[in-house]
Amino acid sequence: MNMDLIGVYLREAFESGGCPVCRILEKFEKDEIGTVLYEHVNDPEVRERFKESLGLCPYHAWRLFETASSNPLYGGLGVAIIYEHMLGEYLGSFDGDKPVREGKCHLCTLVEEKEALTVAAVAERMDELLPVYRDSDAILCKRHCELLMDELKKSRPAFAGALREVQKDKLERLRGLLQGFINNSDYRSESGPCKEEVAAIRRSIEALKGRPLAINITGFRKGRKRGRKGIRVGWKV
């Protein structure tokens, strides 16, 4: 069976190293930050959503600043406009002696929705993606393996057990590489750790904790899938 465009996009992620869902979310987050800086700085609807969290959560506020600072295409103007507005909101609270309450971060919401869409799309194509995953260097992080297992148990239970066995095999091999690193780091070792054993340190952290994304740090609630009007939460292919 030939894959559709979404399937091809997913297959590429599963053929790479690390957690494929994390990498999709990482790219999505980066693209959304770029879109905010390039298109939405003066969008009243988006600015209102920024105001709900007083200029994004700490994680995404700094990611926004770092992206703008590192890319001359964006520069500091967009961030200055956003945070001049947010400072105005904060200052206004002093006059009324009413504290500003910080709600859900706009970008956190988008990434959460993207995560739900991604997990559902993977589950729908598990018959095509499981052989790719089995033969690749990718390892789903604990969070995304559990989310995918939950989805499969509801929609395609036959694949839940198969994924569990593949995941277990991958983790056992990864642990073996870490043990090899430890043993070959001993002064009595003649060869020292190999490249794959060195890489296993980073891969093990990613397998347990995922990529450094806000969604992995804060552990958002599950199940919110619907997007917001005017903001892209769908697939890029």
C-alpha positions in Angstrom: 0.0 0.0 0.0 1.3 3.4 -0.9 1.5 6.0 1.9 -0.4 9.2 1.7 1.5 12.5 2.1 1.0 12.5 5.9 2.3 8.9 5.9 5.4 9.9 4.0 6.0 12.7 6.5 5.6 10.4 9.4 7.8 7.7 7.8 10.6 10.3 7.4 10.4 11.0 11.1 10.4 7.3 12.0 13.5 6.7 9.9 15.5 9.3 11.8 17.0 8.9 15.2 15.5 9.8 18.5 11.7 10.1 19.3 9.9 10.7 16.0 6.9 12.4 17.7 9.2 14.7 19.6 11.0 15.7 16.5 7.7 16.5 14.7 6.7 18.7 17.6 10.0 20.3 17.8 9.8 21.4 14.1 6.2 22.4 14.5 7.1 24.6 17.5 10.0 26.2 15.7 7.7 26.9 12.6 5.0 28.4 14.8 7.4 30.7 16.6 8.6 31.9 13.2 5.0 32.4 12.0 4.3 34.5 15.1 7.3 36.7 14.5 6.8 37.0 10.8 3.0 37.2 10.4 1.2 37.6 13.7 2.9 40.3 15.8 0.1 42.8 14.9 -2.7 40.3 14.6 -5.3 41.4 17.3 -6.7 37.9 17.8 -3.2 36.4 18.4 -2.2 39.3 20.6 -5.3 38.7 22.8 -4.2 35.1 23.2 -0.7 36.2 24.1 -2.3 38.5 26.7 -4.1 35.5 28.3 -0.7 34.2 29.5 1.0 37.6 29.7 3.3 36.9 26.7 3.5 33.1 26.7 4.8 30.7 29.3 8.5 31.2 30.5 9.7 28.4 28.2 8.1 29.8 25.0 8.8 33.4 25.9 12.5 32.6 25.9 12.3 30.5 22.8 10.6 33.4 21.1 13.4 35.8 22.2 16.1 33.3 21.2 14.6 32.7 17.8 14.2 36.4 17.1 17.7 37.2 18.4 19.4 34.5 16.3 17.7 35.4 13.0 18.2 38.8 11.3 15.1 38.2 9.3 13.1 38.7 12.5 15.2 40.9 14.7 13.9 42.3 18.0 11.0 44.5 16.7 8.3 41.8 16.9 9.3 40.8 20.4 9.5 44.4 21.5 6.0 45.1 20.2 4.5 42.0 21.9 6.2 42.7 25.3 5.5 46.4 25.2 1.9 45.4 25.1 2.3 42.9 27.9 4.1 45.3 30.1 1.3 47.8 29.6 -1.2 45.1 30.7 1.0 44.4 33.8 1.3 48.1 34.6 -2.4 48.5 34.3 -2.9 46.0 37.2 -1.0 48.4 39.5 -3.5 51.2 38.9 -6.5 49.0 39.7 -4.7 46.9 42.4 -5.9 43.8 40.6 -3.3 41.1 39.8 -2.9 39.9 36.3 -3.8 36.2 36.1 -1.8 34.1 33.7 -3.7 31.5 31.8 -2.7 28.8 29.3 0.2 29.7 26.9 -0.9 30.1 23.3 2.0 28.1 21.9 1.6 25.4 24.5 -2.0 24.9 23.4 -0.9 24.6 19.7 1.8 22.1 20.5 -0.6 20.1 22.7 -3.1 20.0 19.8 -0.4 19.0 17.4 0.7 16.2 19.7 -2.8 14.7 19.8 -3.1 14.9 16.0 0.3 13.3 15.5 -0.3 10.4 17.8 -3.7 9.7 16.2 -2.1 9.9 12.7 0.6 7.4 13.7 -1.9 5.0 15.2 -3.9 5.1 12.0 -0.9 4.1 9.9 0.7 1.7 12.4 0.6 -1.2 9.9 2.9 0.8 7.6 5.0 2.5 10.2 5.7 -0.4 12.6 8.2 -2.2 10.3 9.9 1.1 9.6 10.2 1.8 13.3 11.5 -1.7 14.0 14.3 -1.3 11.6 15.3 2.3 12.4 17.4 4.0 15.0 14.3 5.8 16.3 13.1 5.3 19.8 9.8 6.7 21.0 10.2 8.5 24.3 8.3 7.2 27.3 5.6 9.8 27.1 4.9 9.3 23.4 5.1 5.6 23.5 2.5 5.5 26.3 0.2 8.0 24.4 0.5 5.9 21.3 -0.1 2.6 23.2 -3.2 4.2 24.7 -4.5 5.2 21.3 -3.8 1.8 19.8 -5.5 0.0 22.6 -8.7 2.0 21.7 -8.5 2.0 17.9 -6.1 -0.9 16.8 -5.5 -3.2 19.7 -3.7 -5.8 17.6 -0.8 -3.4 17.1 -0.5 -2.4 20.8 1.3 -5.6 21.8 3.5 -5.5 18.7 4.6 -2.0 19.5 5.3 -3.0 23.1 7.7 -5.8 22.0 9.5 -3.5 19.5 9.9 -0.8 22.1 11.2 -3.3 24.7 13.8 -4.7 22.2 15.0 -1.2 21.4 15.3 -0.2 25.0 17.2 -3.4 25.9 19.6 -2.7 23.1 20.1 0.9 24.2 20.7 -0.3 27.8 23.3 -2.7 26.5 25.1 0.1 24.7 25.2 2.1 28.0 26.6 -0.9 29.8 29.2 -1.1 27.1 30.1 2.5 27.6 30.4 2.0 31.3 32.6 -1.1 30.9 34.8 0.4 28.2 35.3 3.5 30.2 37.3 1.5 32.7 41.0 2.2 32.6 41.6 -1.5 31.9 39.7 -1.3 28.7 42.0 -1.4 25.7 39.7 0.2 23.1 37.5 2.6 25.1 33.8 3.3 24.3 32.8 3.2 20.6 30.9 6.0 18.9 27.6 4.2 19.3 28.1 3.7 23.0 28.9 7.4 23.5 25.7 8.4 21.6 23.7 6.0 23.8 24.0 8.5 26.7 22.0 11.2 24.9 19.7 8.7 23.3 18.8 7.2 26.8 17.9 10.6 28.2 15.7 11.2 25.1 14.1 7.8 25.4 13.1 8.5 29.0 12.4 12.2 29.0 11.9 13.2 25.3 13.3 16.2 23.5 13.6 19.5 25.4 10.1 20.7 24.7 7.7 22.4 27.0 5.2 19.6 26.5 7.7 17.1 27.9 8.7 19.4 30.8 5.3 20.3 32.1 3.4 17.1 31.1 0.2 18.6 29.6 -3.2 17.0 30.0 -4.3 14.7 27.3 -7.2 14.8 24.9 -7.5 18.4 23.7 -7.6 18.1 19.9 -9.6 21.0 18.4 -7.7 23.9 16.9 -8.4 27.6 17.2 -9.8 29.7 14.5 -7.2 31.4 12.3 -4.2 29.5 13.7 -2.5 26.6 12.0 -2.5 23.4 13.9 -2.6 20.9 11.0 0.1 19.1 9.1 2.8 20.5 7.0 3.9 18.2 4.2 
